[in-house]
Amino acid sequence: MKKIAIAIDGPAAAGKSTIAKLVAQKLNYIYIDTGAMYRSLTLQVIREQIDFHDEGKIVSLLNDLDIELNQNFEVFINKQNITEEIRANDVTNHVSKIASIPAVRDEMVKRQQNLAADRGVVMDGRDIGTRVIPDAEVKIFLIASVEERATRRHDENRKKGIPTDLEKLKKEIENRDRMDSERASSPLKKADDAIEIDTTSLSIEGVLQRILSIVDQEV
């Protein structure tokens, strides 16, 4: 059976990471969490107290930063496990700023394309089907209402013991949608040949089965 590349795009909290991990597990593919790569850089920018507007310093920092993703869905920078830290609210609220820097995206895209070169990958993000792997055999674009996405993120945070306000989350998600869609470099956009799936009223299993049936037609 041939191995393919699967691109899963969509706005913040649309369920991309959850679904991408499950698809990768089912197919025994490698899962590449591109959002975690941007979050890793954001965390390091915060740690080193670099001004978010100092693009030169941020790009220089990235060039010296070793970001590693493993099969256990863990994230490392320079061999340090930061899997939990990159999900902190401070990182979440600043990652779109970092991701909007053109030189940062150029470097990240290069790294992501290298990871996808041999196929057998599931990659999720904002511009996977349009820029990172535009030749992916399967492209999925997940959407969900702001209300649903905020509720999901709120529930996730509650389970992790992170106190969050639902109304504030809605505003933050709307703000991220705007920043991701309006940025000049690789904005959030559905690829022309992507299949859109609205996850608002679907279970995780329902979304998974729909994607697996699409994959079956390709392999």
C-alpha positions as CSV (number, residue, x, y, z in Angstrom):
1,M,0.0,0.0,0.0
2,K,1.5,3.4,-1.0
3,K,2.2,6.0,1.6
4,I,0.7,9.4,1.1
5,A,0.8,12.9,2.7
6,I,-2.3,14.1,4.5
7,A,-2.7,17.8,5.1
8,I,-5.2,19.0,7.8
9,D,-5.8,22.7,8.0
10,G,-8.3,24.9,9.8
11,P,-8.7,27.7,12.4
12,A,-7.7,27.6,16.0
13,A,-9.4,24.9,18.1
14,A,-11.2,23.2,15.2
15,G,-9.9,19.8,16.4
16,K,-7.0,19.5,14.0
17,S,-4.4,18.1,16.4
18,T,-6.8,15.6,18.0
19,I,-7.9,14.3,14.6
20,A,-4.5,14.3,13.0
21,K,-3.0,12.2,15.9
22,L,-5.8,9.7,15.5
23,V,-5.4,9.5,11.8
24,A,-1.6,9.0,12.1
25,Q,-2.1,6.2,14.7
26,K,-4.7,4.4,12.5
27,L,-2.4,4.5,9.5
28,N,0.9,4.1,11.4
29,Y,2.0,7.4,9.9
30,I,4.2,10.1,11.5
31,Y,2.2,13.0,13.0
32,I,3.8,16.4,12.5
33,D,2.3,19.1,14.7
34,T,3.3,22.3,12.9
35,G,1.5,24.5,15.5
36,A,3.8,23.0,18.2
37,M,6.8,24.2,16.2
38,Y,5.5,27.8,16.2
39,R,4.6,27.4,19.9
40,S,8.1,26.2,20.7
41,L,9.6,29.3,19.2
42,T,7.1,31.5,20.9
43,L,7.9,29.9,24.3
44,Q,11.6,30.6,23.8
45,V,10.9,34.2,22.8
46,I,9.0,34.6,26.0
47,R,11.7,32.9,28.1
48,E,14.4,35.1,26.6
49,Q,12.2,38.2,27.0
50,I,12.7,39.2,23.3
51,D,10.4,42.0,22.0
52,F,7.7,40.4,19.8
53,H,8.4,43.2,17.3
54,D,12.1,42.4,17.0
55,E,11.9,40.2,14.0
56,G,15.7,40.0,13.5
57,K,16.3,38.6,17.0
58,I,13.4,36.2,16.7
59,V,14.6,34.8,13.3
60,S,18.1,34.5,14.7
61,L,16.8,32.6,17.8
62,L,14.9,30.2,15.5
63,N,18.1,29.5,13.5
64,D,19.8,28.3,16.6
65,L,16.7,26.4,17.9
66,D,16.5,22.6,17.5
67,I,12.8,21.6,17.5
68,E,12.1,17.9,17.8
69,L,8.8,16.1,17.6
70,N,8.7,12.4,18.5
71,Q,6.3,9.5,18.0
72,N,4.8,9.9,21.5
73,F,3.6,13.4,20.5
74,E,6.2,15.0,22.8
75,V,7.9,18.3,21.8
76,F,11.5,19.2,22.6
77,I,13.6,22.3,22.1
78,N,17.4,21.8,22.4
79,K,16.6,18.4,24.0
80,Q,14.3,19.8,26.7
81,N,10.8,18.5,26.9
82,I,8.4,21.4,26.6
83,T,5.2,19.5,25.7
84,E,3.1,21.0,28.5
85,E,4.7,24.4,28.6
86,I,3.8,25.3,25.0
87,R,0.1,25.0,25.8
88,A,0.2,27.8,28.4
89,N,-2.2,30.7,27.8
90,D,0.7,33.2,27.3
91,V,2.1,31.1,24.5
92,T,-1.4,30.6,22.9
93,N,-2.0,34.4,23.0
94,H,1.3,35.3,21.3
95,V,1.9,32.5,18.8
96,S,0.0,34.2,16.0
97,K,2.3,37.2,16.2
98,I,5.4,34.9,15.8
99,A,3.7,32.9,13.0
100,S,3.0,36.1,11.1
101,I,6.7,36.9,10.6
102,P,7.5,36.0,7.0
103,A,11.1,34.8,7.6
104,V,9.9,32.6,10.5
105,R,7.4,31.0,8.2
106,D,9.9,30.5,5.5
107,E,12.3,28.6,7.8
108,M,9.5,26.6,9.4
109,V,8.1,25.6,6.0
110,K,11.5,24.3,4.9
111,R,11.7,22.2,8.0
112,Q,8.2,20.9,7.6
113,Q,8.7,20.1,3.9
114,N,11.9,18.1,4.8
115,L,9.8,16.1,7.3
116,A,7.1,15.3,4.7
117,A,9.5,14.4,1.8
118,D,9.2,10.7,2.3
119,R,5.4,10.7,2.7
120,G,3.6,8.6,5.3
121,V,2.9,11.8,7.3
122,V,-0.2,13.6,8.7
123,M,0.5,17.3,9.1
124,D,-1.8,19.9,10.6
125,G,-1.7,23.6,10.7
126,R,-2.9,26.7,8.9
127,D,-1.2,26.6,5.5
128,I,-0.3,22.9,5.0
129,G,-2.4,22.3,2.0
130,T,-1.7,25.7,0.4
131,R,2.0,26.2,1.0
132,V,3.8,23.5,3.0
133,I,2.7,20.4,1.0
134,P,0.5,21.7,-1.8
135,D,1.0,18.3,-3.5
136,A,-0.5,16.3,-0.6
137,E,-2.6,13.5,-1.8
138,V,-5.4,14.3,0.8
139,K,-6.2,17.7,2.0
140,I,-8.8,18.3,4.7
141,F,-10.1,21.7,6.0
142,L,-11.8,21.4,9.4
143,I,-14.1,24.1,10.6
144,A,-16.4,24.6,13.6
145,S,-18.3,27.5,15.1
146,V,-16.5,29.9,17.4
147,E,-18.8,28.9,20.2
148,E,-18.0,25.2,19.7
149,R,-14.3,25.8,19.5
150,A,-14.2,28.0,22.6
151,T,-16.2,25.3,24.5
152,R,-13.7,22.6,23.4
153,R,-10.7,24.7,24.5
154,H,-12.4,25.6,27.8
155,D,-13.0,21.9,28.5
156,E,-9.5,21.0,27.6
157,N,-8.1,23.6,29.9
158,R,-10.4,22.6,32.7
159,K,-9.2,19.0,32.5
160,K,-5.6,20.2,32.7
161,G,-6.4,22.4,35.7
162,I,-5.9,25.6,33.7
163,P,-8.5,28.3,34.8
164,T,-10.1,30.0,31.8
165,D,-13.1,32.2,31.1
166,L,-15.3,31.0,28.3
167,E,-16.3,34.4,27.0
168,K,-12.6,35.5,27.0
169,L,-11.8,32.4,25.1
170,K,-14.3,33.2,22.4
171,K,-12.8,36.7,22.0
172,E,-9.3,35.2,21.8
173,I,-10.3,32.7,19.2
174,E,-12.0,35.3,17.1
175,N,-8.9,37.4,17.4
176,R,-6.7,34.5,16.3
177,D,-9.0,33.8,13.4
178,R,-8.6,37.4,12.2
179,M,-4.8,37.4,12.6
180,D,-4.4,34.1,10.9
181,S,-6.6,35.0,8.0
182,E,-5.3,38.5,7.4
183,R,-1.6,38.0,7.8
184,A,0.5,38.7,4.7
185,S,2.6,35.6,4.8
186,S,0.7,32.3,4.2
187,P,-2.7,33.3,5.6
188,L,-5.2,30.7,6.8
189,K,-6.9,29.6,3.6
190,K,-8.7,26.6,2.4
191,A,-6.9,25.0,-0.6
192,D,-9.0,24.8,-3.7
193,D,-8.9,21.0,-3.7
194,A,-9.4,20.5,0.0
195,I,-12.4,18.7,1.4
196,E,-14.2,20.8,4.1
197,I,-15.6,19.1,7.1
198,D,-17.7,21.0,9.7
199,T,-16.9,19.3,13.0
200,T,-19.4,21.4,15.1
201,S,-22.0,18.7,15.4
202,L,-19.7,15.7,14.7
203,S,-18.1,13.4,17.3
204,I,-14.3,12.8,17.1
205,E,-15.0,9.3,15.9
206,G,-17.3,10.7,13.2
207,V,-14.7,13.0,11.9
208,L,-12.0,10.3,12.0
209,Q,-14.1,7.8,10.0
210,R,-14.9,10.5,7.4
211,I,-11.2,11.3,6.9
212,L,-10.2,7.6,6.8
213,S,-12.8,6.9,4.1
214,I,-11.3,9.8,2.0
215,V,-7.8,8.3,2.5
216,D,-9.0,4.9,1.4
217,Q,-10.0,6.3,-1.9
218,E,-6.4,7.5,-2.4
219,V,-4.4,4.5,-1.3
